[in-house]
Amino acid sequence: MLLCKREAGIAAQNGDALKAEGIPPGVLAHRDETVELTLSAISEVQGVNALAPRKPLLFGGNNLTIIYGRNGAGKSAYVRILKHACGARHLGSVHSDVSKPRAAFQGCKFGYTVNGQSKELAWKLTDGIHPELSAVEVYDTRSGEVYVNRANEVAFEPGLLAFFQRLVEVCDEVARELDSEILAQVSKKPILPPVFAATAVGQWYQKVSTRTTKEEVEKYCAWSETDGSILAQLRARLAEANPKDKAAALRKQKKHLTDLANDLRRIADVLSPESCATFIAARNDARAKRQAASVDAQKVFENAPLAGVGSESWRLLWEQARKYSESEAYEGIDFPHTAGDARCVLCHQPLEDDAKERLRAFERFVKGGLEQEAQSAEQHLVDLQRTLPEVPSKETVGLHLDSAGISEEKDRQAVLDLLAVLENRRVGLVTGSKDRALSEQVDREAIALLDRLSNSLEEQALVYDADAARDNRIEVQRQLTEAEAKQWISQQKASIDAEIACLVRVAQLEEARRLTNTQALTKMKSELAEEFVTAAFIGRFEEECRKLGASYIGAEIVKSGAGKGRVFHQIRLRNNKAGVPTAEILSEGEFRIISLTAFLADVEGRRSKTPIVFDDPISSLDQDYEEATVARLVQLCKDHQVIVFTHRLSLLALLQEAARKENIEPYITAVEREPWSTGEPAPAPFEAQKPKAAINTLLDEVEKARRVWKTEGRAAYEMPAQAICSKLRKTLERIVEDDLLAGVIQRFRREVQTKNKLEKLTKISQNDTRLLDEMMSKYSSYEHSQPRDVPVQLPGPDELRADLERLQAWRDSFEMRKPAA
């Protein structure tokens, strides 16, 4: 990168010490080094699917490792780890356990050896493909899909093409670094306000570039006191775009203030101490005169049958009776009517003499002097109360202030405080609860404030009236905008200098970036690939088709293009004249075998002895393809570490048998779904164990069952005992196949193998068959449901151990026995 920068004119620290050198003669002709790599373990897995094994998954020290696991046991999760750490055609996504919160860390530890040197790698998902582990090849269903459906880069490349690829990768790395540095060069220039875009200085500002000189910057960024005075004058002349309308609006605001001030002033006048004193005096006079009339009534009607005569309620009743008598009952006759057979206007009963006299006395009282004075004083008080003004509500006053544009909180609160004082004063005056406070003057500062604000609005309106009489406003506005733009740009001088320096830096970096273009390298590599890659790869593909029995399909490899230093090939069918996509023609099994063929042709081009990982490679394959694939995997073991993940016991058995023929001892292990997690390493499945190992396993299980027998009793013992009996029955079947019949006939295998085996059948004696028949009969009974009345009792641990040791001794003896002459 420093060399590119220096060539683009960027001075770099220590850059002068670097020198570009040519490629030494003969380097490109050097052949690839042989790298020997083996995987030994994956441990401490965290955050990958539901994996949380307590033990490491070991791959053994052999060239063939078979990892068995049922569906959901965690095999695919281990494969995903390998794909992301070692690289694969289709990586896919790696999620943490979806039943738990998202894991903060996703990764594991790898144990492996490179050229005999043991290493341990703490790897996390974000690290991506590790350089040393990138030599590991991984095949699974999705890898096969990518091979068949898309053009793919050839994995093997001779040293020359690999050298070109490395050049491309280096160029890309340098380009990425330069791109990051270019992106880091953030513009230093503030955004020009849109209002200044059409000004002369604004147009210059927008065109600042690497060609802008220091003289230009000094000229356009200059600002003096004279410039400031001119700007102030222009602003004073054009403070308002529509002064006439503004003056009218201000006077509308002023009217709201004037009306509010006048209302509050009028209310304050009415509620002044003088006015309040007059009201209080009238109220006191009415109370005094009513008191005198009430005392007089008590004297007049002291002996009246009912109390309350002369009270206010009684007087109201009396006046209503008068109105009814004179207008309806005895129209035209003065009230009360007591002549002749007159009746009471309330109860309509004839009036007796004492009642008539009582009514006449009542009327004399009502028309008496004290009562008349009391009524007159009360009416005067009512008249005064009607003159009291209503105090406007807070909402009404708030609307006035809003309309007047009064937004200062302290001003609004002063008016509202006065409003509260006036309302309290009015209520106190009417109720008589605050007579002493009513003698104090009302604080009219809020009214004075409204007057001042109103006067201020009028002064502003007069200014706008004067502005409205001026001419040439458009030109003055243009001059103002130009002056403001010049002032703004003068404040950006430091930013403009920094921007020019940044633009120069970006231009130099972009020139350095252009030096990393890989088009010429890609073209040269594509031309060389015709000679170095294509013919060899096609030959390997055809050979793999033959080995896997897929030649009849008619598939071929053709070069489909190149890009970014990579050469791509595609699988097609020779007789596909209709041009239908290959994946739509092949059956599922053919699809699988062709993708496997392409994968093997790809990886077999490597000289290095590196691991190849297969995830259920025989899925969807028939018996012929299965056996051919198994034979090919065992053949690969001679030069590579082969790791096979599978859920099929048939594949496990086929691999064991094929490996035995080649004198290869496979390492067999398993993964299980445990209560705490999936992917927990476990011993090889019992079904895969040979008779000798199976007997030893059962002897260990008998001792575990014995401990249950002793600590928990027979009921708890029956469960492990039943499992031991079942496994012993399966072991007897394997002994018949492997030992008694010498492997001539086996399950999961179609052919009958007789070579060097038939003579071993002569070792069989009648005692052998009797022993095995006895054992088979005994332990078959534990496999079936028994009658309820005579159930078969499961053997105790001593009996089980005795049978196993008897069987073990027989097998050792039979193995040492020589065939009959």
TIZAKOL-274274 format. One record per residue (C-alpha): residue in one letter; x, y, z. Coordinates in steps of 0.05 Angstrom, whole numbers, plus 5000, padded with zeros to 4 digits. Layout:
N
AXYZ/...
This chain:
821
M500050005000/L505850475015/L508650354946/C501950524914/K501451154956/R508451364939/E507151264864/A500851694872/G504852254905/I503152134978/A509052195024/A508951635076/Q513151515138/N518751025122/G515850985051/D522551175020/A525750555049/L521150105008/K523449894939/A519549524886/E523248904863/G522048414806/I520547674814/P526947274818/P527946804759/G525346094769/V520646264826/L514346174785/A516645484762/H517245244834/R512244684850/D507244704907/E509844454974/T506643835003/V502844005066/E500743455115/L494843665159/T490543255205/L484843445252/S485143155321/A479443465362/I474043995369/S472844215441/E469744765485/V464244905435/Q459945515453/G454145865419/V453445385360/N446345105353/A444844685415/L451944425422/A454844455492/P458843805499/R462543665563/K467943255527/P471943405464/L470043075399/L476242665380/F477942465309/G482941925329/G489741805301/N487541395240/N486341615169/L478941405171/T474441695225/I467041505227/I462541925271/Y455641615282/G449741995308/R442141955303/N438142525273/G438543135319/A444742885355/G448943485333/K452843215272/S450743785226/A452644305278/Y459844025280/V459944045203/R457644775204/I463544935250/L468344595202/K465344955142/H466145645173/A473145515201/C475845125141/G471845435084/A466545125040/R462645284977/H456445455016/L457745665088/G450545765110/S448646105176/V450845905246/H445746065300/S446245965374/D441145545413/V434445855393/S431245615458/K435946075498/P437946815494/R442746975437/A449746745456/A454947295465/F460546835440/Q460546325384/G466745885375/C470845295397/K477945015401/F481144605346/G486644105357/Y490643935294/T497543775268/V501244105210/N507143715182/G507543325247/Q507243935294/S501343925343/K497444575348/E491444845385/L487045405357/A482045825398/W477246005342/K471046445342/L465846505287/T467647225271/D474747005255/G472246665192/I476546185153/H483246025187/P489146015138/E492045355162/L485245005166/S483145265098/A486444645067/V480844215097/E475444035046/V468243955069/Y462643605030/D455343625049/T448643665013/R449144415004/S456144374977/G453643894924/E448044364905/V452844934893/Y457344494850/V451644274804/N447644914800/R452945454796/A459645574763/N465145454814/E472345624823/V477145034813/A480044874881/F486644614853/E491345104819/P498645004799/G503645464833/L503645964776/L496146064778/A496146064854/F501346614850/F496747034806/Q491046904853/R495247144911/L496947764872/V489547894861/E488147784936/V493748264955/C491048784906/D484148704936/E486848765006/V490649404988/A484449664951/R480149545013/E485149905057/L485250495009/D477650495004/S477250525079/E482151105081/I478251465026/L471751375064/A475151645126/Q476752295090/V470452655112/S468853325081/K471053915125/K466654425090/P460154625124/I453854585081/L452355255047/P445655535069/P440855495009/V439356235011/F446656384993/A446955894934/A445656434880/T450556944908/A457357054875/V461156824937/G456456234946/Q457755994875/W465156044887/Y464455654953/Q460855084918/K466455014867/V472254964916/S476754404891/T483954184888/R485254744838/T482955304885/T488855754902/K490656084968/E489756764935/E482556594918/V481256374990/E484157025018/K479957444969/Y473257114981/C474157025056/A476157745071/W471658135120/S472658855146/E469259355192/T466559705130/D463259055108/G460059005177/S457259715174/I454359595105/L451058955129/A447959305189/Q445059855145/L441959355096/R438858965153/A435859605183/R432659765115/L429959075102/A428058825171/E421258655144/A419458405075/N412158685078/P412359275127/K405359515112/D402258845128/K406658785188/A404359455215/A397059245207/A398458585243/L401958955300/R396059415309/K391358815313/Q395758545368/K395759225401/K388059245401/H387758595439/L392358885492/T388659555494/D381859215502/L384458765557/A387859335594/N381559765590/D377259195616/L381859065674/R382459805689/R374859885690/I374059285736/A379459555782/D375960235785/V369359905804/L372859495857/S376960085884/P376960205959/E372160795950/S367160405910/C367759825957/A366460286017/T360060535984/F357659815972/I359559606042/A355760206072/A349560026031/R349959306054/N350659516127/D344760006121/A340259466091/R342158986147/A340759506201/K334059706174/R331858996165/Q333958856237/A329659446260/A323659196220/S324458496248/V324558766319/D318259166305/A314958536276/Q316558146339/K313058676380/V306958716335/F306057966328/E308657736394/N302257356408/A301457076337/P299856326336/L305856176292/A313056426296/G316756776241/V311757306223/G315457876191/S321357456168/E323757496096/S320356846077/W313957066109/R314257736072/L315057376005/L309056946020/W304957566040/E306757935975/Q304857325933/A298157285969/R297058025956/K298357925882/Y293557335877/S288057685916/E288158345877/S289058045807/E284757415810/A280957235874/Y278257925891/E279958335831/G279159085843/I278859015919/D284659235963/F288358685999/P286758396048/H279358316033/T275858216100/A268758466086/G262558016088/D263757286073/A270957386050/R275356756049/C282856656061/V286356695994/L291156146015/C286655616047/H279955866019/Q276655786089/P271556316111/L274956856153/E272956906226/D273157576261/D279857446294/A282757226228/K280257856194/E283358286248/R289957906243/L290258016167/R288858756175/A294458806228/F299258446181/E297758946126/R298759536174/F305659246192/V307759146120/K305959856101/G309060126163/G315160596162/L320560116186/E318759576137/Q318560066080/E325460336098/A328259636102/Q325559446034/S328160096003/A335159976032/E335159256006/Q333159465937/H338759975936/L343759425953/V341058995897/D341859575848/L349059675870/Q350658935862/R348058945791/T353259465774/L358959005795/P362758775732/E364058045715/V371557875718/P373657525653/S375956805657/K383256575653/E381756255586/T378956905557/V384957305581/G389656765554/L386556825485/H387557585487/L394857485506/D395856965451/S392757415399/A397257985421/G403457545414/I405157575489/S409256945501/E413657155559/E411356735618/K412757265670/D408457775633/R402757285625/Q403157085698/A402957815721/V396357915684/L393457265711/D395457455782/L391658115775/L385757725748/A385657285810/V386057905856/L380058235822/E375957585824/N377357485898/R375758225911/R369058165876/V367057525912/G369157815979/L365058445966/V358758055950/T359457566008/G362158076058/S367657596078/K373658056064/D371358766082/R377958956116/A382058746055/L377559156009/S380259796039/E386959666005/Q388659935936/V389059465876/D396159365849/R395459605777/E402559435753/A399858895708/I395359415674/A401259885666/L405159295636/L399659195584/D399859935569/R407359905558/L406859295513/S401259635474/N405460265465/S411359845442/L407159515389/E404860195365/E412060435360/Q413959815319/A407959935274/L410260655261/V417160395241/Y413959915191/D409560475165/A415960855149/D419260255116/A413160145072/A414260825040/R421260635013/D422760394941/N427859914907/R426859354959/I428758794911/E435659064897/V436759224971/Q434758504988/R439758224938/Q445258654967/L443458425037/T443757685017/E450457784983/A453258135045/E450657595092/A453657055047/K460357405048/Q460157455124/W458356705130/I463956485083/S468956925119/Q467456515181/Q469055855144/K476256015122/A479455485166/S474354965141/I475655155069/D483255065077/A482054385110/E477154185054/I482254344999/A487453925036/C482353355043/L480553374968/V487853344949/R488752744995/V482652384966/A485052504894/Q491852204911/L488551604946/E484051484887/E490051484841/A493350974887/R486850574886/R486950544810/L493750214813/T490549604847/N486049434788/T486248674776/Q483248634707/A489948494673/L491647954724/T484947614715/K485747614639/M492747314643/K490546784693/S484646594650/E489246484590/L494146074631/A488445654661/E486745374592/E493445014594/F494644894667/V487744734696/T482144554648/A484843924616/A487243634682/F480743784718/I476543474663/G480842854664/R479942784740/F472442874734/E471842324682/E476141864725/E471841994786/C465541854745/R468541184726/K470541014798/L463541184824/G459840834768/A456741484741/S459741484671/Y453041294639/I449941954661/G454042314608/A456142914651/E461943344630/I465843934658/V466344574617/K469645244632/S464245754643/G468046394655/A473046764697/G472847364743/K476947714796/G482847244787/R478546614790/V476946084738/F469945764739/H467445094713/Q460444804706/I457344114701/R453043974639/L450043374604/R452943194536/N446343014503/N442343584532/K440243914467/A434244264498/G438644664544/V434744464607/P438644614671/T442544014695/A439444014764/E432443944732/I434443324693/L438242904743/S434542464793/E436042594866/G440942014868/E444342224803/F444642944828/R448142694890/I453142244856/I455042764803/S456043304855/L460342814895/T464242654832/A465643394819/F467643494891/L472642914889/A475443134822/D476543824852/V480043614916/E484143064885/G487843594845/R491343804909/R498243524924/S497543654998/K495543105046/T489843465080/P483243235113/I476743125074/V470243165114/F463842835089/D456942945119/D452442345101/P455442255032/I450841675011/S444242025025/S439441874967/L444241364935/D442240654916/Q446140034936/D450840064876/Y452640784887/E453340674963/E458340114953/A462240504900/T462341114946/V464640705005/A470240404964/R472341094941/L472441385012/V476840815036/Q481440924976/L481941664996/C484441445065/K491141245035/D492941975021/H488142375065/Q484942385132/V477642215117/I472342415168/V465342155155/F459242385194/T453241915186/H446641715217/R446341055179/L448940415211/S449140095142/L454440595120/L458340485183/A458339735171/L460139805098/L465940265115/Q468439785169/E468339205120/A471539595063/A476939865110/R478339155137/K479638915066/E484939465059/N487839315128/I485540005152/E483140055224/P477840605227/Y476841035289/I469440995307/T465941455355/A458941735365/V455342375385/E449042365427/R443442835447/E444042885522/P439443255572/W444543815577/S446043895502/T446943565435/G453543335405/E456142995467/P461642495446/A460041785464/P463141095452/A462140765385/P454940515378/F454239815405/E451739565338/A458339755307/Q462739395358/K466038745340/P464338135383/K470638175425/A469438915441/A461938805451/I463138265504/N467838725542/T462739285538/L457338825566/L461838595622/D462639325643/E455139435639/V453938825683/E458139135738/K454239785733/A447739385737/R450539015798/R451339675835/V444139845819/W442039145844/K445639265910/T443639985923/E436640035894/G434039325889/R431338855836/A425939315809/A431039845790/Y435839305766/E430939025715/M431639615667/P439339555656/A438838795659/Q433738785603/A438339225560/I444238765573/C440138155552/S437938495489/K445138695471/L447738005487/R442637715439/K445238195384/T452438015401/L450837275392/E448337435322/R454737795306/I458837215333/V455136745286/E456637215227/D463737415243/D466636835283/L462736195271/L461536325196/A468036715187/G464537315155/V462436925093/I455437225097/Q453837885131/R448138365136/F448839035098/R453038665047/R450538354982/E456237894962/V458137234993/Q465637245007/T468936555005/K476236714990/N480636445047/K474436365089/L470935715072/E476235285104/K474935645170/L468035335171/T471234665185/K472934905254/I465634865274/S463834295321/Q457234045349/N459134325417/D459835015385/T452935005355/R449934725419/L453035285460/L450735835413/D443735515405/E443135485481/M445336215488/M440836445431/S434736085460/K436036345530/Y436937075511/S431537075457/S426436935512/Y428137605544/E426537965479/H419237745477/S413037875519/Q412037325572/P405737015601/R403237385662/D402436755704/V409336475689/P413937055672/V421236925656/Q425637195712/L431437635687/P438237335705/G441937655762/P448737995754/D452537375773/E448936955722/L449937485668/R457337535683/A458136775682/D454736725614/L459037285585/E465536995611/R463436305584/L462036615517/Q468637005519/A472536375536/W469235995480/R470636545430/D478036585450/S478535835443/F474935815377/E479336375349/M485635985367/R482835335337/K485735115271/P481434885212/A480634125204/A485933815160/
